[in-house]
Every structure is written in structure tokens, then in C-alpha cells.
Amino acid sequence: MKIIAAGLIFLLSFGTSFAETRDAEQNFFDMKMGDFKAELATAKQDGKTGILVMYEQEGCPFCLRMKNTILNQSEVQEYYHKHFLIFPIDIRGDLPLQDFNGKETTEKAFSVEQSVYGTPVFDFYDLEGKLITRFPGTVKDVNDFLLLAKCVVEGACKKASFTTYKNKEVK
């Protein structure tokens, strides 16, 4: 009986989340072709709101936290895939890519051009390759990350910050 009570206290203390989890690397990110200009055309054709880029780097504990607690949730994966093409960019990476204007660059150089020096950073781009909003760091929980996407999808993040939007929505 003591073991059951201890288990119940543990669950109540840390919350209960029974949502399906799936590997973030395999199920959150789209396969990267390295050509953002072509990806814009695909996003338009597929009726997406835009492109989400997650800037990350190896060994980043905050990136890992996002992948293991937020990006691995099936509801997050489904909502984000409905509205965005999603790509990771290693801010220290040397993989070649073409930016939204078709210019040849690397992941590292693209990150510097976008003024990204820490991770994680989530940049939402519209279908013309223009930055809609940037969210640096981690979110509190799944609901906040879903609310961030909703802010972009509804166009509210073009007019106000996510924090302003969130304060209005949560009240």
C-alpha cells in the first residue's frame, strides 16, 4: 500500500501526460534538401503557413530538452506539420545550403547572417522567406509551443510579440 501511495504522490507531483511520444528527429523535422528557395515553393504548393527553422547545436541541453519533452509529442508534431515545413540548422554546421534567395551558403554562415549565436532559436518564415517571428530558448510546456504556432498561423505574431499574444489568450 505504501508503494502505491508513493507512486501516486510521484505522479501527482510531476504531472501525468499520457500523450503519445515519438522521436523528434524522425517525426518533427522534415527531410532537409538544403534549398530553402525550393522549400518555399513546396510549402506554398502544400498550403502551409510557412517554414520553421530550429537553430541548434550539438551538446545543447536546452535543444535536447525541447526535443525530449515538447517536439516528441504527437499533438505538437501533427499541428506543426499541418502548418509548416520544419528544418533543423546546426549553427556550427558546414553542410551546404541555399538560402531563401537562392544564395549558396552553409548552415553556420546562414546562422550568422540570421544573427543566431545561441540555441535553441525557432524562426518562423512566411512563404516569401521573410521572418515572421523569432522565439529564442525553450517553452514552458506543450501548450505554450502549440500557442506559439497558433500565434503565427493566425497572423497575430506579425503584429505583436508572442508574449503579448499569450497574455491575451491565457486570460
Backbone as CSV, one residue per row, in Angstrom:
resi,resn,N_x,N_y,N_z,CA_x,CA_y,CA_z,C_x,C_y,C_z
1,MET,0.824,-1.188,0.000,0.000,0.000,0.000,0.874,1.260,0.000
2,LYS,1.983,1.213,0.750,2.881,2.364,0.787,3.482,2.626,-0.588
3,ILE,3.792,1.574,-1.337,4.376,1.722,-2.665,3.371,2.381,-3.615
4,ILE,2.124,1.956,-3.562,1.087,2.546,-4.409,0.903,4.020,-4.063
5,ALA,0.859,4.343,-2.796,0.698,5.731,-2.361,1.891,6.578,-2.818
6,ALA,3.089,6.026,-2.710,4.291,6.753,-3.134,4.253,7.003,-4.648
7,GLY,3.810,6.008,-5.408,3.694,6.148,-6.861,2.663,7.204,-7.228
8,LEU,1.542,7.226,-6.522,0.505,8.212,-6.775,1.010,9.623,-6.458
9,ILE,1.720,9.764,-5.357,2.292,11.064,-4.996,3.290,11.514,-6.064
10,PHE,4.102,10.582,-6.576,5.064,10.898,-7.632,4.347,11.421,-8.868
11,LEU,3.299,10.711,-9.302,2.555,11.127,-10.488,1.905,12.491,-10.306
12,LEU,1.330,12.707,-9.147,0.680,13.987,-8.884,1.689,15.119,-8.793
13,SER,2.866,14.821,-8.282,3.898,15.841,-8.138,4.463,16.284,-9.481
14,PHE,4.616,15.353,-10.399,5.265,15.657,-11.664,4.309,15.700,-12.839
15,GLY,3.049,15.561,-12.595,2.054,15.639,-13.663,1.908,14.318,-14.377
16,THR,0.798,14.183,-15.030,0.554,12.972,-15.798,0.329,13.379,-17.241
17,SER,1.134,12.857,-18.097,0.992,13.123,-19.511,0.958,11.791,-20.223
18,PHE,-0.179,11.505,-20.800,-0.332,10.229,-21.468,-0.392,10.383,-22.975
19,ALA,0.034,11.542,-23.486,0.062,11.762,-24.921,1.122,10.860,-25.537
20,GLU,0.873,10.504,-26.789,1.827,9.661,-27.490,3.100,10.442,-27.780
21,THR,4.235,9.820,-27.509,5.510,10.450,-27.833,6.160,9.674,-28.975
22,ARG,6.811,10.428,-29.847,7.530,9.851,-30.979,8.845,10.593,-31.121
23,ASP,9.842,9.935,-31.623,11.167,10.527,-31.771,11.094,11.846,-32.546
24,ALA,11.627,12.891,-31.958,11.573,14.216,-32.579,12.385,14.266,-33.872
25,GLU,13.551,13.658,-33.880,14.393,13.695,-35.081,13.669,13.085,-36.279
26,GLN,12.944,12.003,-36.040,12.260,11.294,-37.123,10.885,11.866,-37.447
27,ASN,10.212,12.461,-36.472,8.809,12.817,-36.651,8.479,14.302,-36.564
28,PHE,9.395,15.123,-36.090,9.113,16.554,-36.038,9.698,17.264,-37.260
29,PHE,10.930,16.947,-37.594,11.619,17.633,-38.678,11.328,16.977,-40.026
30,ASP,11.281,17.822,-41.070,11.159,17.322,-42.435,12.550,17.016,-42.961
31,MET,12.597,16.171,-43.994,13.882,15.858,-44.603,14.400,17.107,-45.313
32,LYS,15.596,17.492,-44.959,16.197,18.729,-45.460,16.884,18.467,-46.799
33,MET,16.504,19.250,-47.798,17.132,19.144,-49.109,18.272,20.147,-49.264
34,GLY,18.302,21.141,-48.377,19.376,22.126,-48.434,19.099,23.280,-49.378
35,ASP,17.835,23.436,-49.790,17.475,24.505,-50.717,16.200,25.178,-50.207
36,PHE,16.367,26.251,-49.440,15.204,26.915,-48.844,14.302,27.573,-49.884
37,LYS,14.868,28.020,-50.988,14.043,28.617,-52.041,13.087,27.557,-52.600
38,ALA,13.591,26.352,-52.849,12.739,25.259,-53.328,11.748,24.839,-52.246
39,GLU,12.168,24.877,-50.985,11.266,24.503,-49.887,10.106,25.495,-49.781
40,LEU,10.364,26.774,-50.075,9.285,27.765,-50.088,8.229,27.391,-51.120
41,ALA,8.675,26.966,-52.300,7.743,26.560,-53.353,6.919,25.356,-52.902
42,THR,7.566,24.413,-52.230,6.857,23.240,-51.719,5.851,23.638,-50.653
43,ALA,6.247,24.533,-49.757,5.342,24.997,-48.699,4.112,25.677,-49.299
44,LYS,4.317,26.497,-50.316,3.190,27.155,-50.991,2.270,26.124,-51.625
45,GLN,2.874,25.201,-52.342,2.106,24.153,-53.040,1.298,23.317,-52.055
46,ASP,1.859,23.066,-50.875,1.192,22.232,-49.876,0.229,23.016,-48.985
47,GLY,0.095,24.323,-49.219,-0.834,25.134,-48.445,-0.391,25.403,-47.018
48,LYS,0.903,25.439,-46.793,1.450,25.702,-45.459,1.428,27.196,-45.150
49,THR,1.562,27.518,-43.887,1.685,28.913,-43.457,3.093,29.423,-43.733
50,GLY,4.078,28.557,-43.595,5.459,28.962,-43.808,6.427,27.864,-43.453
51,ILE,7.635,28.289,-43.120,8.726,27.370,-42.773,9.211,27.711,-41.373
52,LEU,9.422,26.672,-40.584,10.004,26.826,-39.250,11.417,26.270,-39.285
53,VAL,12.352,27.069,-38.815,13.742,26.628,-38.694,14.091,26.601,-37.212
54,MET,14.579,25.449,-36.759,15.102,25.348,-35.397,16.618,25.374,-35.495
55,TYR,17.205,26.427,-34.967,18.659,26.521,-34.899,19.097,25.781,-33.646
56,GLU,20.046,24.883,-33.818,20.517,24.046,-32.721,22.017,23.844,-32.842
57,GLN,22.579,23.176,-31.844,23.983,22.774,-31.910,24.182,21.544,-31.045
58,GLU,25.168,20.766,-31.407,25.478,19.543,-30.668,25.815,19.884,-29.219
59,GLY,25.278,19.103,-28.302,25.570,19.288,-26.888,24.720,20.340,-26.195
60,CYS,23.787,20.935,-26.897,22.937,21.972,-26.307,21.877,21.315,-25.414
61,PRO,21.959,21.521,-24.085,20.998,20.880,-23.189,19.576,21.404,-23.382
62,PHE,19.434,22.648,-23.803,18.103,23.224,-23.999,17.458,22.683,-25.275
63,CYS,18.270,22.437,-26.296,17.771,21.804,-27.525,17.293,20.393,-27.206
64,LEU,18.093,19.691,-26.440,17.736,18.328,-26.050,16.455,18.311,-25.229
65,ARG,16.305,19.264,-24.314,15.084,19.355,-23.516,13.874,19.550,-24.424
66,MET,13.986,20.456,-25.391,12.870,20.686,-26.314,12.538,19.416,-27.096
67,LYS,13.551,18.725,-27.573,13.310,17.507,-28.353,12.699,16.395,-27.514
68,ASN,13.121,16.287,-26.247,12.674,15.181,-25.395,11.382,15.443,-24.631
69,THR,10.933,16.700,-24.576,9.720,16.986,-23.808,8.619,17.678,-24.612
70,ILE,8.960,18.331,-25.701,7.981,19.092,-26.467,7.877,18.584,-27.908
71,LEU,8.984,18.556,-28.615,8.975,18.192,-30.036,8.677,16.717,-30.268
72,ASN,8.742,15.914,-29.223,8.455,14.482,-29.345,6.971,14.163,-29.132
73,GLN,6.171,15.155,-28.850,4.747,14.937,-28.586,3.974,14.871,-29.903
74,SER,3.154,13.849,-30.065,2.430,13.649,-31.318,1.529,14.830,-31.657
75,GLU,0.886,15.430,-30.666,-0.004,16.560,-30.956,0.779,17.760,-31.483
76,VAL,1.989,17.968,-30.984,2.853,19.047,-31.477,3.268,18.730,-32.906
77,GLN,3.717,17.516,-33.134,4.171,17.116,-34.464,3.060,17.272,-35.497
78,GLU,1.860,16.836,-35.150,0.743,16.908,-36.096,0.346,18.344,-36.397
79,TYR,0.246,19.196,-35.380,-0.165,20.579,-35.608,0.889,21.334,-36.414
80,TYR,2.139,21.168,-36.040,3.203,21.876,-36.745,3.324,21.406,-38.187
81,HIS,3.203,20.100,-38.422,3.297,19.600,-39.801,2.115,20.051,-40.655
82,LYS,0.990,20.269,-40.040,-0.167,20.764,-40.782,0.106,22.160,-41.340
83,HIS,0.874,22.967,-40.623,1.049,24.369,-40.975,2.439,24.773,-41.475
84,PHE,3.451,23.962,-41.219,4.824,24.361,-41.543,5.641,23.221,-42.121
85,LEU,6.630,23.570,-42.939,7.745,22.673,-43.199,8.759,23.021,-42.124
86,ILE,9.436,22.021,-41.567,10.262,22.229,-40.376,11.664,21.661,-40.601
87,PHE,12.668,22.515,-40.380,14.040,22.095,-40.637,14.975,22.491,-39.500
88,PRO,15.895,21.591,-39.146,16.932,21.943,-38.172,18.134,22.541,-38.889
89,ILE,18.776,23.485,-38.235,20.023,24.069,-38.742,21.036,24.028,-37.599
90,ASP,22.174,23.411,-37.862,23.267,23.360,-36.893,24.074,24.651,-37.032
91,ILE,24.054,25.486,-35.997,24.717,26.790,-36.104,26.238,26.678,-36.258
92,ARG,26.766,25.497,-36.044,28.205,25.272,-36.254,28.455,24.369,-37.459
93,GLY,27.390,24.044,-38.180,27.473,23.078,-39.265,28.054,23.624,-40.551
94,ASP,28.724,22.757,-41.269,29.339,23.121,-42.542,28.571,22.589,-43.747
95,LEU,27.381,22.008,-43.507,26.605,21.496,-44.628,26.195,22.655,-45.540
96,PRO,26.317,22.437,-46.838,25.921,23.499,-47.771,24.408,23.621,-47.836
97,LEU,23.954,24.849,-48.094,22.539,25.080,-48.338,22.370,26.330,-49.167
98,GLN,21.176,26.475,-49.710,20.815,27.693,-50.416,19.802,28.417,-49.553
99,ASP,20.016,29.725,-49.362,19.095,30.489,-48.530,17.794,30.763,-49.291
100,PHE,16.915,31.545,-48.705,15.609,31.802,-49.301,15.690,32.572,-50.617
101,ASN,16.823,33.217,-50.861,17.026,33.943,-52.116,17.807,33.133,-53.141
102,GLY,18.176,31.909,-52.783,18.920,31.054,-53.700,20.431,31.195,-53.589
103,LYS,20.902,31.978,-52.629,22.346,32.182,-52.445,22.973,30.950,-51.785
104,GLU,24.107,30.507,-52.317,24.849,29.379,-51.757,25.509,29.805,-50.447
105,THR,25.368,28.977,-49.415,25.955,29.282,-48.108,26.128,27.967,-47.349
106,THR,26.431,28.060,-46.084,26.495,26.887,-45.208,25.562,27.129,-44.025
107,GLU,25.305,26.079,-43.271,24.454,26.232,-42.085,25.028,27.285,-41.135
108,LYS,26.332,27.208,-40.899,26.988,28.149,-39.985,26.875,29.589,-40.496
109,ALA,27.188,29.807,-41.756,27.128,31.154,-42.332,25.688,31.673,-42.348
110,PHE,24.729,30.812,-42.660,23.318,31.211,-42.662,22.889,31.629,-41.257
111,SER,23.326,30.880,-40.260,23.005,31.210,-38.868,23.554,32.578,-38.489
112,VAL,24.791,32.857,-38.890,25.405,34.154,-38.595,24.635,35.260,-39.313
113,GLU,24.282,35.032,-40.576,23.507,36.025,-41.340,22.160,36.315,-40.671
114,GLN,21.612,35.317,-40.000,20.330,35.484,-39.319,20.521,35.964,-37.876
115,SER,21.756,36.246,-37.499,22.103,36.717,-36.138,21.711,35.714,-35.059
116,VAL,21.966,34.437,-35.333,21.709,33.382,-34.360,23.050,32.904,-33.819
117,TYR,23.230,33.076,-32.514,24.504,32.698,-31.901,24.321,31.723,-30.744
118,GLY,23.125,31.628,-30.192,22.818,30.688,-29.126,21.699,29.762,-29.578
119,THR,21.457,28.726,-28.833,20.429,27.761,-29.221,19.625,27.307,-28.010
120,PRO,18.420,26.825,-28.228,17.709,26.794,-29.495,17.091,28.145,-29.828
121,VAL,16.882,28.353,-31.104,16.135,29.501,-31.607,15.170,28.953,-32.653
122,PHE,13.927,29.381,-32.553,12.899,28.973,-33.508,12.512,30.188,-34.334
123,ASP,12.808,30.131,-35.645,12.446,31.209,-36.562,11.333,30.728,-37.479
124,PHE,10.282,31.525,-37.549,9.150,31.236,-38.420,9.239,32.182,-39.615
125,TYR,9.301,31.620,-40.825,9.394,32.396,-42.051,8.101,32.260,-42.839
126,ASP,7.688,33.361,-43.475,6.488,33.302,-44.306,6.826,32.660,-45.653
127,LEU,5.858,32.606,-46.536,6.039,31.927,-47.815,6.887,32.711,-48.814
128,GLU,7.324,33.889,-48.406,8.253,34.675,-49.219,9.672,34.612,-48.649
129,GLY,9.832,33.887,-47.542,11.148,33.772,-46.915,11.474,34.897,-45.957
130,LYS,10.468,35.657,-45.574,10.659,36.769,-44.624,10.355,36.281,-43.214
131,LEU,11.164,36.725,-42.278,10.983,36.324,-40.886,9.672,36.889,-40.335
132,ILE,8.832,36.007,-39.801,7.591,36.424,-39.155,7.870,36.733,-37.694
133,THR,8.464,35.756,-37.012,8.785,35.931,-35.600,9.901,34.977,-35.210
134,ARG,10.559,35.347,-34.139,11.644,34.534,-33.579,11.313,34.228,-32.135
135,PHE,11.531,32.962,-31.773,11.370,32.570,-30.377,12.679,31.937,-29.916
136,PRO,13.457,32.643,-29.091,14.704,32.074,-28.582,14.459,31.289,-27.292
137,GLY,15.148,30.179,-27.149,15.068,29.419,-25.897,14.014,28.335,-25.915
138,THR,13.626,27.933,-24.723,12.661,26.851,-24.565,11.316,27.420,-24.125
139,VAL,10.294,26.610,-24.292,8.966,26.977,-23.804,8.682,26.205,-22.528
140,LYS,7.678,26.673,-21.800,7.316,26.043,-20.535,6.775,24.626,-20.737
141,ASP,5.898,24.475,-21.735,5.253,23.176,-21.941,4.682,23.072,-23.353
142,VAL,4.052,21.950,-23.626,3.455,21.679,-24.931,2.434,22.755,-25.295
143,ASN,1.609,23.143,-24.352,0.572,24.139,-24.629,1.174,25.456,-25.099
144,ASP,2.271,25.883,-24.498,2.929,27.114,-24.924,3.469,26.983,-26.351
145,PHE,4.024,25.829,-26.683,4.576,25.652,-28.023,3.464,25.606,-29.065
146,LEU,2.346,24.994,-28.709,1.197,24.997,-29.607,0.627,26.411,-29.759
147,LEU,0.611,27.159,-28.680,0.126,28.533,-28.721,1.040,29.405,-29.588
148,LEU,2.341,29.147,-29.542,3.290,29.864,-30.387,2.953,29.637,-31.859
149,ALA,2.707,28.398,-32.232,2.343,28.095,-33.623,1.032,28.766,-33.995
150,LYS,0.066,28.733,-33.097,-1.241,29.359,-33.345,-1.068,30.862,-33.578
151,CYS,-0.200,31.485,-32.822,0.090,32.914,-32.977,0.583,33.210,-34.393
152,VAL,1.448,32.353,-34.906,1.982,32.538,-36.258,0.906,32.233,-37.298
153,VAL,0.204,31.125,-37.137,-0.816,30.704,-38.101,-1.923,31.748,-38.220
154,GLU,-2.338,32.317,-37.114,-3.409,33.321,-37.123,-2.934,34.693,-37.588
155,GLY,-1.627,34.878,-37.727,-1.082,36.161,-38.164,-0.855,37.143,-37.034
156,ALA,-1.164,36.755,-35.809,-1.019,37.660,-34.665,0.443,38.005,-34.393
157,CYS,1.354,37.088,-34.674,2.774,37.338,-34.403,3.400,38.306,-35.407
158,LYS,2.664,38.661,-36.469,3.139,39.702,-37.386,2.891,41.082,-36.793
159,LYS,1.921,41.144,-35.872,1.505,42.435,-35.311,2.007,42.669,-33.895
160,ALA,2.222,41.599,-33.150,2.622,41.724,-31.743,3.537,40.569,-31.370
161,SER,4.204,40.708,-30.244,5.095,39.649,-29.784,4.287,38.448,-29.295
162,PHE,4.943,37.314,-29.246,4.288,36.118,-28.725,3.853,36.341,-27.284
163,THR,4.667,37.003,-26.492,4.325,37.258,-25.085,3.028,38.058,-24.981
164,THR,2.882,39.084,-25.806,1.657,39.883,-25.809,0.467,39.017,-26.200
165,TYR,0.639,38.215,-27.254,-0.421,37.311,-27.714,-0.798,36.321,-26.614
166,LYS,0.208,35.743,-26.000,-0.030,34.741,-24.962,-0.785,35.355,-23.784
167,ASN,-0.409,36.548,-23.379,-1.088,37.199,-22.253,-2.556,37.443,-22.555
168,LYS,-2.885,37.754,-23.795,-4.279,37.957,-24.177,-5.042,36.628,-24.218
169,GLU,-4.392,35.584,-24.739,-5.032,34.279,-24.897,-5.248,33.548,-23.579
170,VAL,-4.317,33.685,-22.666,-4.352,32.925,-21.418,-5.365,33.513,-20.444
171,LYS,-5.662,34.779,-20.550,-6.586,35.420,-19.606,-7.971,34.912,-19.709
